């Protein structure tokens, strides 16, 4: 059966550690690694690109290790609840996850930098983080906590609204219940007069359906995959830029990574790096596609403008940026390093 990007896995199963066994008639040891994520499942060729990225990564690493590593991909948080995944990675209770980094900000405050409004303004700027001082600092922070970057994936986001007036300027959120996706996004919206609601992206649909949300910001891919066009009357698309760029990396538990052979580790990191350009290209495709999907449903579609983004940046600097830097010297230094990447 062909699986579309709308296909959703259901059910919950306990998260296991890596399983190691031997092939019948062979002395080769085979390690099975489980990859979890919150997005709709599909196939290696069709569906949400984040699920496809995990499947392509799995296929290519398996080939490169001559089958000594195998993978199982669990979509739609079917292996483990969304918000529990980072903590599980730290403990070695989860092998790998494609995970929005800012979701772990409550557990590890510096990771809120992964979705700081108006800080990253293009894919090209975000891509520079990996080798810049800010990326090296973030890598050290999460490795000290038991987690390792495999692929650095960035996504731009737009705003779906149940109202006919798109959310374009700060004044447009006044009195509206809105989901931002990170603590810092929420601070910006609160400062602009919005009422924020916190939830992972796979819960936005029910939030908008029940009226708990008037609007939601999430990636273009999630705006499509979670079918929010069924509820939205307007969309602010990120084709011309956005205040919302999220770092959504593929991560591995260091407890698991450290059990692998040097050749297996090398294959994982090499393929992970190779997936970054592919992920960026797919994210950009969805930035264009989301506008078409919503327009086809009759929603009013607008793009962010430089003037509107400048307004949002003023609000963000006075609220989210200031609050983040005030948390600790480490946070202030991280923000300074991030601002140096242009």
N, C-alpha and C positions, 0 to 999 in steps of 0.2 A: 504494500500500500504506500502510495506517495504521501509524504508528510509535508504539509504546508507550514509557513511561519506562524499560522494561527493555532497549530496543534499545541495543546498544553498537556504536560505530564501531570499526573495527580498522585496522591498518596505520599506517605512519609516512611522512610526506612532509616534505621540507625546508621550513623556514619562509622564506617570501619577504618581501621588503619590499613597500610599497604599489606597486600597478601602476596606471599612468595611460595611458589611451588615448582615442581619439575615436570617437564613434558614427558609423557610416556615414551620410554625407549630413548630418552635423551638425557645427557648430564647437564644440559643448559638450564640454569635457573631463570625463571620468568617472574617478574614482578608486575603486579597489576596495580595501577594508580587510578584512583577515583577523582574525577574533576566535577565540582559542583558549581552551579550558578543559578541565578534567580529568573532567567529569561526563558521565553517559550522555546521548546525544543523543535527540531526539524531534522534535516539530513545534512550530509556533508556538502550538498549542492544547493539546497533551498532552505529558506527560513531566516530567522534572526541571525545577522552576521556574527554576533558574539557566540552563539551556539556553534555556528559553522567554524569559527576560528578555533574553538576548543577541539572540534572533530578533526580539522585539518592538522592542527598541531599534534594530536594524538597519532594520526596516521603517519605523519612524517617522522616523528620520533621513533615510532615502532619500526619503520623501515630502516632508519639510521642506526638503530641498535640491534638490527637483525632479529627482532622479535623478543629480545630480552626484557624490554619494557612493553607492557600493554596497558590500555587505558579504557575506562568506562566513564561516559559523560552523563551526568544527571542534571537535567534541565528543570526550570520552574521550581527551584528549591525543593525538589522531590527527595533529595538525600538528606537535607538539613535546612532548617529555617534560615531565611536570609540573614538576619542580624546576628545569628550565632556563628557564622562561618569564619570570621576573622579570629575570634577567640579559639575556635577549634583548630585552625591552622597553627596557632601559637603552641597549642598543647600536643600537636601531632595526631589529633583525633580526626582531622580532615587532611587529605593529601594535597589537593590543589583546588583553587577557586578563581574564577574570573569575577572580580569583586570591586564595586565602587569604593575607592579608598576612603572617602570621607565618611562612609557608613561606620567606619571604625574610629571616628573622631571622638566619640564619647569614651572610648576605652584608652585611646592614645591621642591626646589633643593635637599634636603637630600634624596628624593626618588630615585634619580639617582643611589643610592647605590644598588638598586634592580637589576641592570644589570651592574656591574662593572667588566670589563674584567680581568680574571685571579685571581679574589679575592676568589670566591667560586669555588672549583675544584672537588667537588663530591656531590652527593645527601645527603650523611651522614653529611657532613659539613654544607650544607644548612639547614638541618633539625634542627641542633643545635641552629640556630639563634632564633627560637621562644622563647626559655626560657633563652637564653643568654642575656647579658646586651644590645647588639646591637638590639635584637628583642624587648626588653622592651622599648628601646629608640624610635625605629620606631613606636611602638604602641602608645606611648604617643604623638608623633608628629602628626600622622594622626588623633588620637582621638581629639586632640586640634583643628583640622581643620574640624571635623564633620564626620569622617569615621572610621570604626572599622574593624579589621581583623576578619574573620570567619574561613577560612582555609588557611594555609600556604602551597602553592604549588610551587615546584621548577621544572624547566625543563632545560635539557641540549640542546645545539644547535649545528648544523653543518653548513657547507657552501656549497650551490649549486652554480655552476658556469656554464655560457654559454660556457666557453672555455674548451678545452680538458685537460689543466693543472690544477690540483686541487689547491685550496688555502690552503697551508699547513704552509709555512714559511712567515714571514713578507715581504720578498722581492716579494712574489707572488702577492701582491696587488698593486704594483707600477703601476700607470697609469690606474688602473681599477676603474670603477664606482661601488661602493659597498654599500650595506645597512647593517648597524650594529644593529639597534634596540634600541639604547640609545645614549645620548649625549657622554657618556664616551667611548662607543664602537667606535663612530665616531672619537673621539679624537685619539684613538689608531691607527685607520686605516689611518687617516690623517698624523700622525707622521710617519707611515710606507710608505707613498707615495701614498696612495689611494685617490680617489675622492669620497666623501661620499654623499649619498642621503638619506633623511629622509622620512620614510613612515611607516604606520602600516603594520603588516604582511599580512593583507587581500588585500593589494594593490601591493604586490611583483610580482605577476604573470604578471599583465599588465606592470609593470616596466621592467621586463625581456623580455617580449614579444615585447615591443616597442624599446628595446635597451637602455632605460634610465638606466638600470642596467646591469653590466657584471656579478655580483655575489651578493649573499645575504646570510646573516646569520640569521637563525631563529631556533626555536625549531624543534626537529625531528618530532613532531606531525604536526606542520604547514608545514614542508617540504613535508609531505605526503598529508595532508588535502587540501592544496592549489595547488596540482598537479604540483609542480615545476619540477618534473621528466620529464614532457613533453617538457621542454625547456633546461634542464641542460645536459651538456656533462660530467660533473665530480661532485663528491660529497666528501667532507671531513666529515666523520661521527664521532659522539661523543661517540662511543662505548667504547673507551679506555681513555676517558677524553676529556675535551674541555676548551677553553678559555671563553666560553659563557654559563653561568648558570643564568637563569632569575627567579626572584621571581614573581610569577603570582597568587596572592591570590584571594580567594573569599572574597569580601568586602560587608559590609552593611552600609547604611547611619545611623549615630547615631540619626538623627532626627526621623527616622523610628523605629530603635531599641528601643529608649527610650519610644515609645508609647506602646510597647508590655508588656504583663504581665511577671512577674518573671519566671513563668514556661515556657512561650514561648521563652524567652531569653535563658533560660537554655537549652532548646531543640536545638535551633539554634547553640549554641556554642558547645554543646556535639557532635552533628552530624557533625558539621564543623571539629572538631578535629578528629573524626573517619574517615573522608574522606581523610585525609592527607596521610596515609599509602597506601590507595588504589590509590590515584593520583600518588604517587611516583612509585608504581609498574607498572602502566600503562605507565608512562613516560619512564621508563626503557625498557619496551616492544617495544615502538616506536623507541628507540635508536637502537635496533637491527633490527626492521622491515624496517626502512628507508633505510638501506644499501641494503636490499633485493629488495625493490621496485625500487631503482635507478639502481642496477645491472641488473635487469630484463629488463630495458629500454635501456641497453647498455652503461650506464654511467660508467666512471672509478671511482671506489670507493676506498678511502684510509681512514686511521684513523689518528687522531692526535697522535703524538709521544711525549714522555717526552722531547726530545731535542727541538722539535718545540715549545712546550708549554713554555719551559724555555726562548726561544727567544722572544715569545710574551709577557711574563711577564716582561722582561726588558723594552720593548717598552711601555707597559701599565703603569708600575710604574713611568716612566719618563714623561709620558703624562697625561693619565686619572687620575691616583691616585694623582699626584701632583696638577693637576688643581682642582680636587674635594676638596682636603684638604685646598687649598688656598682660597676657597670661603668664609669660615667663621670658627670661632672657633668650632661651632656646627658640621660642616662637618668634620673638622679635628678630633674631638673627636669620631664621628661616625665611621670613617674609622679605627681609632685605635681600637675601640671596635670590629669591624668586623674582623680585622686582628688577634685579640686574639682568635678567634674561629678557631680551627684547626681540 
